[in-house]
Amino acid sequence: MISITNLSYYLGDRALYENASLHIKPKDKIGLIGLNGTGKSTLLHLIVGNYQPDAGNISKAGGCTIGFLNQDLLSYQSDEPILTVALQAFERQLVLQRQIDEVLHQMETNYEDKLVDRLARLQEEFEALDGYTIQSKAEEILEGLGFSTSDLQKPLRQFSGGWRMRVMLAKLLLQKPSLLMLDEPTNHLDLPSIQWVEKYVQSYENAVIVVSHDREFLDNVCDTMVEVSNQKLNYYGGNYSFYLEEKALRNEIQKGAYENQQAKIRQTERFIERFKAKATKAKQAQSRAKMLDRMDRVEAVVDENAKVHFRFQFTTQPGRHVLQLEDVSKAYGEKEILKHTNITMERGDKIALIGANGKGKSTLLRVIAGTEPVEGERRLGHNVLFTFYAQHQLESLNIEHTILEELKYANPTKTETECRTILGCFLFTGDDVFKKIKVLSGGEKSRVALAKVLVSQANFLLLDEPTNHLDMQSVNILIQALRQYEGSFVVVSHDRFFVEAIAEKIWYIEEKEVKEYPGTYQEYEWWQEERQEEAVAAPVEMVAAPTRSAPAPAKNTSSGSSHQQKTLQKKITQLEQEIDELEKRKKEAEAQLADTAIYSDATKLAEANKKYTEVQQKIAATTDAWENAMMEMEELG
């Protein structure tokens, strides 16, 4: 559908891409990943035609349409209702609707045959294009993205940037382009909306490319990962979890190949140095020097998993109770956010506050911080020192400070060496620390603000969407920092991987009260699913007639059950044999990839990688089938 061949693109004298290639097929669900600054968003702009490549070619199949959701759309403004803006996706249907209305208006005074014929043709085309359902489709998608029915007639201009982005996403989804390109789509979505978009994209009938730092979203949506690294587009045939495993394996193989090649290079250089001046060996020395010049060098493996090498400490220990809210209520005019809510937080609690936008999560953080007046009582515990991180606080950074000065200002007791070590963990190395705050990107400012929060002497942290604008490497650093932090914190986040990694309790707002689930996010999700299933089942049980229930099927008594067990046992044995055979093929593929000679032939290397990927996928599928068969056998008793 779209073929990228030998693409090269430069920013000044820096190559973002050099001889990079990728083929996008219909129905592909691609996750585009890589460190910040490697050119992921640039590639999307190149595909859509906003930028032109310096070399190579991007070719598209005839009739291929592209929809591109990017951060530039945040600035789009309109006085039209959001439903009307979303309906702009149906350009032809809207033209037909206007023409039908014009003909009907003319027919009020003129009932000529030619008008009747024209009306029939217009209505036939309008119906063929599902024109009568476009409004219901637009309403369904907008409400799926979190808008209420009453919101649909409000002007787009009244909504914040994040909500405007949702309208533009709805418009793109309604257009159903051949290739849907989404640049950080989850940045402006709450958890229910993220889950809705996941399901929509999973069932989307055309190709999708997603740039995202949300691991859970990539795992659930994508069947292919493309990593931007070393100016190339590296293909992985699986979701993000598969990519992590495959990347580790490739790195191990590449590391071995690199070390072997370096040993060979050192040996050859010693030979050249020793014999280049000897007449009898000079020719051989020259030959080997030419061989070194022609050699395709194996790249060294770069460790992209930064580690936190220091501990965040505070000197003042708080009392047992960090926070208490008693009979707290909060309203904005007639809109009630909290009503007679009570909550207690104890020392060492690590809490994630989750839920849909508009439920009051950020308001609750401000209530805890004491910046929001409330009815009821808010009490901080003995010796509690808190600090509050929120997106708007990026504006409080002193833009004339360097990064290093800003961190030292946050904690004057830290030495320059300590501050540089901390900034290194947040990916500011070398002379980066002397950059002025005013020249930093939004993501870089977020990292500075987070570093300030974590080096403060606070023993209680309030963090509102700390992972927004952070890449996966930075999120990993924040996870490590919060895991080793010995104080207490409340975090608002829609990043499920992040929440699962750092939270030991879950807070959620239900019926205007703050409620607590005493477990991890994954356990909370299971519990919520059970609640929903019980809520659905309860009305059915209530209306069921009190008649005799059907007898439960007896286990292991019928000949049918016995036959089923034999069939299943045969299937299990066969699958076990297949897994053994596939494991042998996997070892053969690994041995082939471990042979350094293969790295000199790009075609053979690609074939070997493909063979290895295919056998990995077959092992996974066969193992799943074996597990399902074993579960069926257990159920039969």
PyMOL commands that set and color helices and strands:
alter all, ss='L'
color gray80, all
select helices_A, chain A and resi 40-48+71-75+82-87+91-107+113-128+131-144+149-153+156-158+161-175+185-188+191-202+215-221+240-275+282-294+361-369+391-396+403-410+416-425+430-434+437-439+442-455+472-484+496-502+521-543+559-594+596-600+602-636
alter helices_A, ss='H'
color red, helices_A
select strands_A, chain A and resi 2-11+14-24+29-33+55-60+66-69+179-183+207-211+224-229+232-236+321-332+335-346+350-354+375-380+386-389+460-464+488-492+505-510+513-517
alter strands_A, ss='S'
color yellow, strands_A
deselect
rebuild
show_as cartoon
